[in-house]
Amino acid sequence: MRLACPCCGERSLDEFTFLGDASVTRPDPSADDAAGAFHAYAYLRRNAAGPSDELWFHNTGCHAWLVVTRDTRTHEILGVRLAQDVALARTGNRKDVRETSA
């Protein structure tokens, strides 16, 4: 399997490290329901078959954090985006959002 890094181009999978589900958001520790929110954050994860966003790190290349959209049934890479751009888009601070499709 190969990933198309937005900074470096297509690279072998062994240059990257998988870090988990990119769709979860860390709860606010100062919230009233922080204990329950952290329990759900750590243990109650969705494990659906199909496209999912995953966090990857390009450890032997540009050291970029990436959000990889991968189909968990076929391992097909559907897209690769810089995690910084994804975070900015989530907060509404859209800037130069670069995406590379597989």
C-alpha positions in Angstrom: 0.0 0.0 0.0 1.2 3.5 -0.8 0.1 6.9 0.5 0.3 10.2 -1.5 1.7 12.7 1.0 0.6 16.2 0.1 4.1 17.5 0.7 6.3 14.6 -0.6 4.2 12.8 -3.2 3.5 9.1 -3.3 5.5 7.1 -0.7 5.7 3.5 0.6 3.5 2.8 3.7 6.6 1.9 5.7 7.5 5.6 5.8 4.3 6.3 7.9 3.1 5.5 11.4 -0.7 4.9 12.0 -1.9 6.8 15.0 -5.7 6.0 15.2 -9.1 7.4 14.5 -9.0 11.0 13.3 -12.7 11.7 13.8 -12.7 11.8 17.6 -12.3 15.1 19.5 -10.7 15.2 22.9 -13.3 16.3 25.5 -12.9 19.5 27.6 -11.4 18.5 31.0 -13.1 21.4 32.7 -16.6 20.5 31.6 -19.2 19.3 34.1 -19.5 15.9 32.5 -15.7 15.5 31.9 -15.4 12.0 33.5 -18.2 10.5 31.4 -16.9 12.3 28.3 -13.4 11.0 28.8 -14.8 7.5 29.3 -16.7 7.6 26.0 -13.6 9.2 24.3 -11.3 6.4 25.5 -13.5 3.3 25.4 -16.7 3.8 23.4 -15.5 4.0 19.8 -17.4 3.4 16.6 -15.9 0.5 14.6 -18.0 0.7 11.4 -16.9 -0.9 8.1 -16.3 1.4 5.2 -14.6 4.8 4.8 -13.0 6.2 7.9 -10.6 9.1 8.7 -7.3 8.0 10.3 -4.4 9.9 11.7 -1.0 9.1 10.2 2.4 10.6 10.7 5.1 10.8 8.0 8.0 9.8 10.2 10.7 9.2 7.6 9.7 12.0 5.3 8.4 15.5 5.9 7.1 14.8 9.5 3.6 15.9 8.6 0.5 14.8 10.4 -2.0 13.5 7.8 -5.7 12.6 7.8 -6.0 9.5 5.5 -9.5 8.5 4.4 -9.3 4.7 4.0 -12.0 2.1 3.3 -11.6 -0.4 6.1 -13.1 -3.2 4.0 -10.8 -3.0 1.1 -7.9 -0.8 2.4 -8.3 1.5 -0.6 -7.0 5.0 0.1 -9.7 7.5 -0.8 -7.8 10.7 0.1 -4.9 12.2 2.1 -5.0 15.7 3.7 -2.8 17.6 6.0 -4.1 17.3 9.5 -3.5 21.0 10.1 -5.8 21.8 7.1 -8.5 19.5 8.4 -8.4 21.1 11.9 -8.6 24.6 10.4 -11.6 23.6 8.2 -13.3 22.1 11.3 -12.9 25.4 13.2 -14.0 27.5 10.2 -10.5 29.0 9.6 -10.2 27.7 6.1 -7.0 28.5 4.4 -5.1 26.8 1.6 -6.7 23.3 2.1 -4.7 20.8 0.0 -6.0 17.4 -0.7 -4.5 14.5 -2.7 -6.8 11.7 -3.9 -5.4 8.3 -4.4 
